[in-house]
Amino acid sequence: MAKKKTIYICSECGYESTGWLGKCPNCQSWNSFQEFQMDKTTNGSNRSWLDSNQKIEKNEIVNLEEISGQSQDRLQTGIKELDRVLGGGFVKGSLVLVGGDPGIGKSTLLLQVLGKLNYQNETLYISGEESPAQIKMRADRLGENTNTARIFTGTSFTDIAQVLSKEKPDFAVIDSIQTIYDEDLSSAPGTVSQIRETTAGLLRLAKRLNIAIVLVGHVTKEGGIAGPRILEHMVDAVLYFEGERSGQYRILRSVKNRFGTTDEIGIFEMTQSGLQSVKNPGEALLIGRPLNVPGTTITACLEGTRVILLEIQALLNLTDFNQPIRNTQGIDRLRLIMLLAILQKSCQIKTGLYDAYVNVTGGMKINETAADLAVVMAIVSSIQEKPIDPNLILIGELGLSGEIRNVPNIEKRVLEAISLGWRKFIVPASSQQNLKILDIPKDCEIIYAGLLQEALDIMFF
């Protein structure tokens, strides 16, 4: 009879212990350890993803120059925004995690990918949540050759491994990783131990069989993809869907990518026939924006290698409370508090008298400081009830002493805005040397400001 050993695993972070602990030493969670029985005879067996008939032997040192580049071949989906986020397509032998809120469009996009790849590649859709009839209903709605996709329904890792080893498709989708379970573990599907072990098994299959495998992972209440963040460290790439289910646009962000640029984004529009790539996000996100209305500004943000023009809206009202409200959508709330403090200290504008609400339209999130100047100008515009020129773009980071600092790739931001028809800019004075070497049209007006007070004088006085 196989011997079993007892281990305790933290349900929050996956930390293992030989004994029960009241507090996890890794994530500091209380009463999070659960007891599991592990089979000693199977534990650690078949962990290597190297085939026994491969030329590379165990413990052999290999020169990179001697390795062929065939493993760098990519499966291009034909969906431009997705290929852009991936860095050119799916890499064979890679394991990719696609996460997002329920109903955001993960399964829809992957079915579209199957329809695109079916023309020249062998594909397989493994579903643990829906029946073939239910998947067929969605495929009929999407069209685009999705009806030719091959479907396998099952939740046992052993069955899935056998199917993948037998069929050896070029591309496979696992929907979703929370439903897959390993019979050697006594825990329920979706737990930390099950997710970790089944993902490790799928990683070995992807490397050994040279299959591009995509895992669908749901988001927990705490915002983690497929449970604890330990799963993100195991896969080769993590793609995260953002946006409101009721909204028109979806944003696919590359959080991790071993084969391409991180923080790259793709923008999709949800239609009746599935997700469609947005050709020009800068113009799409600005459609319908109000003109000559106080509290709105335009800035140029850099997402990965892409420049996107975003509208920032600010609303400030006299507060009725001792502590004014600070509410944000799309930017860091603590960053807003700091910008309000800079504005009050350097320009003597009493921001503590107002409740402040700042929003980035289109469901976008700004993770850089290049939008600081635009945020502050929108705030002052709302306070003074004076609209800002709708044809003006503001770019610049603010320092604590009120100086406007240069931002990375200022040249790329300005050139992209010019190509979209914008002709007026306020940028940091320190970027003058970088912009002088550009071939800027004569009808463009670029204003350089070194201090926040200078920018305010130009705009409002």
N, C-alpha and C positions, 0 to 999 in steps of 0.2 A: 504494500500500500504506500502511495506517495506521502511523504512527510509534508506537513504544512507548518508554516511559521506565522506568528501573529505580528502584524505591524500596525502602527497608528499613523494616519495621514490627516493633515490639516485640510479641512474642506474649503478653506479660503485661498491658500497659496500652494498646496501640494507638498508641504514639508513633511518628511517621514521621520518617525521615531520608533524605537523598539519598545517604548513604554508610553503610557498615557500621560499627557501633560495638560495642566489646566490652562496654560497660556502658551501660545505658539511663539518660539524664540525668533521666528523669521518675520512674521507679519503682525505680531503682538495681539492676535485675536484670542478671545477667551472662549473656552469650552467648544473649540472647533475641531478637536481630534476625534476621528472615527476609527473603529477597529475593523481590520480586514485580514482575511486568511490568504496567504500566498503559498503556492505549490513550489516547493524547493526543487523538484525535479525539472520543472519547466522554467523556473525563474532564471533568466540570463541566457537561456538557450536560443540559438538562432537569432542572436542580436545583430550580427554583422550583416550589412547589405551587400557585401562583396560575394560574388559567385565563386564556387570552388574551382570552376574552370577558367576564371579570369587570369590574365597574364600577371597581374599584380599579386604577388604572394604576401602572406602575412609578415608584418614587420619589415617590409622591403622599402627602402628609400628610393623615391622616384624623382627624376629631373623633370621640371615643368616643360622644358624645351622638347622633351621626347613624347609629350602627351598630345594627341591629335585634337583638333578643335571641333570634332563632330558633336561633342556634348553641348556646344554653344548654339546649335540649331534651334530656331524658335518657331513656334506655331502661331502664325499671324491670323488673327480672327477676322480681319476685315472691318472690325468696329474700331474706328480711328481713336476715339477717346479711351477705350480700354487698352488698345495697343500702346498708346502714349503713356498711360499710367504704368504698364508693365515694362516699359523700356523697349518695345518692339514686338511683343508677343510672349506667349508662354514658353518657358524653357523646358525642354524634354528632361525628364528625371527630377523635376522640381515638385515641391509640395507648397501649394498656395492656399492661404486662408482668406475667405471672403466673409466679413462680418457686417452686422447692421441690425437695426430694429426690425421686428416682425412686420412683414408687409411692405418693406422699403423697396423691394425689387431684386433681391439676390437671385432667387430661383428663376425669375423671368429673364434676367440678363444671361445667366448661364445656359438656359435653353436656347437663347438666341445664338450664343457662342457655339453650341452643338450644331445648330443649323448651318452656321457658316463653315465649320470645320468638316462637316460630313462629306463635302464634295471631294476632298483629297486625303482625308485621314479617317482612321478607325476610332470611333468614339463610344463611350459607354456612360449612361446616366444611372447611378445607383441611388435609389430613394429608400429612405427609412421612415418617411412621414406620409407619403401619398401613394395611392394605388396607381397602377398603370392607366386606368380609366380617367382618373383625375388629372394625371399628367397629360393625357391625350387631349383633354378639354383645353388646357392652356396652350398646347402646341397648335391646335387648330386655330386658336385666336391669333397666335403670333405669326404663323406661316413661316416663310423663309426657310423651307426645307427642314423645319424642326420635326415634321412627321416621320422623317427617316431615321430619327435617333433611336438607338437601341436602349432598352430599359431593363434594369434588374432591380427588383425590390427585395430587400432583406436587411436585417440589422445585426446578424452574427458576423463577427470579424473573420471567423474561420471560413464561412461561406463566401464572403467578399474576397478574401485572399485567394481562394481557389478559383473564383471567376476571373479575377485579374491575372492570375498566373496562367490560366488556360487561354483567355482571349488576347491578352497582351495588347490592349488598345493604345493608341498614341495619346489619347486624352480621356480622362475620366473625372466625373463629378460625384462627390459624396454629399448627399443632402439628407440629413445633416450629421455632423460629428457627434452631437448629443445623443443620437438614437443608436449608435453603434456600441456593441458590448463584446467583451472577451469572456468566454466561458470559464477561463481559469481564475477570474476574479469574482468574489462573492458580492461585490457592491453593485448597486443598481446603475443602469445606463444614465449617463449625464453627470456622474460624480467625478471628482478630481482624478481618482485612480483609473477609472475607465477611459476618460478622455485622454489622459496622458499615455496609457499603454496602447490604446488603439491608434492614436496619432503616431506614436513611435513605430508601430507595425506598418502603417501606411507609408511612413517615410522610408522604411527599409524596402518596401515593394516599389516605390517610385524610383529609388536609386538603382535597385537591382534590375528591374524590368525596363528602365528608361521610359517611364510613363509620366506625363504631366498630370498630376492629381490636384483637384481643387476641392477644398473642404468648405462647406457652408457652416458658419458658426453664428448662433443667435447671441444677442446681447442680454446680459443679466440685468437685474434691477440696479446693481451698482455700476453698470456701464462697461463691465469687462466682457471681452469676446469669448464665448464658449466657456464661461466659468472663469477660472483664475487666469492671470496673465502668463502663467507658465507655458501655455500653448503657443503664445506668440513667439517664444524663444526657440521653439522646436521646428517651426516651418521656415521655408525659404523666403516667403513674401507674405505680407499682411495687407489686404485691401479692405477699406472700411467705407461703408455707405453712410452718407450724411444727408440730411434734409427731412422735411416734414412729409408724412404720408399723404396729407391732403394737399401738399404743394405741387407745383408743376415740375420743378427741377429736382434732380438727384445729383449728388456730388460723390464721386468715387475717389477716395484719397489713398495714396500709397503710404502706409505708416512704416513699413519695413520692406526692403527689396534688396536681396543679395545680387541681383542681376541688373539693376537699374537705379535711377535716381529716386531717393526718398522724398516724401512730401509733394510728389507730383499729383495732380488732380485731373479728373475727367468729369465733364459736366454733361448730364443726360436730361432729356425731356421725356416725361412719362406720357405716352399716347395710348390709344386703343390697340395699336399693334405692337406694343412693347416699348422698350427704352430706345430712344433715338439720340445719336450724338448731336450736341450743339456745336455748330461750325464756328460761331463767333461768340464766345461767352461774354466778352466785353460789351457788345451791343445788346445781347439778349437780356443781361441782367439790368440794363438801364432803360429798357422799354417801359414806357408809362410813367417815368419819374416826373415829379412836379417841377415846374419851372417858375422862377421868381417867387419862391416860397422860403421864408426864413427857416434856418435850421438844417439845410441840406447842402452837402458838398460832395465832390468827386475826388477820388484818389486812385493811384495806380499801385496795386499790390502784386507781389511776386509769389506765385505758388509753384514750387519746384523750378522749372525752367520757363514757366508761362507767366506772362503779364496779364492781369485781369483788372479792368476798371470797375470800381465798386462805388456805390452810393452810400454815404453815411448820413443818417438822420439823427438830430438831437432835439429834444424837447425839454425845456426848463420852465418850471412853474414855481412861484413863491410857495415855500413849504408851510404846512400847518402844524408841523411837529418840531420838537426840540432837536431831533436828529433827522437831517434831510435824507430822503430816499436816493439811493444810487442803484439804478437798474440798467442792465445791459443785455443785448442780444447780438452775439457775433464777435464781441471783443471781451477781454478780461476785465472783470469788474474792478479789481485792484488797480489795473492800469488806468482806468477812468478816474479813480480816486486820486491817483498821483498826478494826472494831468490837470485836474481841478485845483489841486494844491499849487502846481506850477503857475497856473493862470492867475490865481489870487495873489501869490507872492510876487511874481515878476511884473504883473500888469495892474495890480490893485483892483481887480474885479472880484467883488464879494460873492463867491460861488456858494458859500455856506448858507445863503439865504434861499437857495433854490433846490427843489427836487430835480434830479437829473436823470433823464432816460435817453439812452443812446442805442441805436439799432443799425445793423448792417443789412441792407436789403438783399433779397434773393436767397436767404438761408445760408449765406457764406459766413465763415469764421476767419477773422484776421489774427494770425499768430505772430506777426512781425510788428516792428515799431515805426515803419515808414508811414503809417496812417495817423501818427500823433498830431501833426499839424492840421490835417483835415478834420479830425475829431474836435480839436480846440476851436477851430474856426466855425464849425457847425454850432458849437455851444454858444459862442459869442453872438453869432447871428441870431440864435433863438432868444438870447437875453435881450438884445437890442432891437429885435423884430425888424432886422434889415436883411433882405435876401442877398445871396452871393451870386455873382455872375455864373449862370448855368454852363458857360463854356470854359470855365476855369478848372484846372486840375491842381491840387495841392499835394506836395510830396515833401516829407521831412520828419525826422525824429527830434523830439524835444528832450533837452537835458534839464537837470534839476534847477539850474540857474537861469533857465529861460532861453538858452541858445538853441538854434536850429542846426542840427547835425546832419551830416551826409548819410545816405543810405546805400546799401550795396546795389550794384547794377542800375544806377540812376540813368545811365545812357540808354539801356534797354527799355526802361519804363517810358522814357520820353519818346523814343523812336516808335514804340508800339502805339502810344497815344496819338502821335502825329499821323501814323498810317491809318488810324480810325477817324481822322478828321479834326482832332483837337488842335487848337492853335494858341492857347494861353496857359501859362504855367507859373506857379510860385514854387521855387525849389531852394534848397540850402545854398548859401553863398559859397560854402566850401566845395560845391560841385561844379563851380564855374570852369575850372581847368579841364574837367572831364567832358563837359558839354561843348567846349569851344572847338574840339577836334571833330565834332559831328557835322554832317552835311544837313543842316537844318534849313527848311524853307524860309524865305525872307519874310513871309507874312506871319511867322510865328513870333509870339512875344513871350520871352522868358524873363521873369522877375526873380532876382536873387535877394534873399533875406537872411541875415545872420542871427537876428534875435526875434523872439516872438512879438515884442512890442513893435518892431519894424513892420512885420507882416500885418499886425492889427492896424497900424497907421495907413498902410497901403489899401487895406480892404474897407475900412469903416470911417476913416477920418480924412 
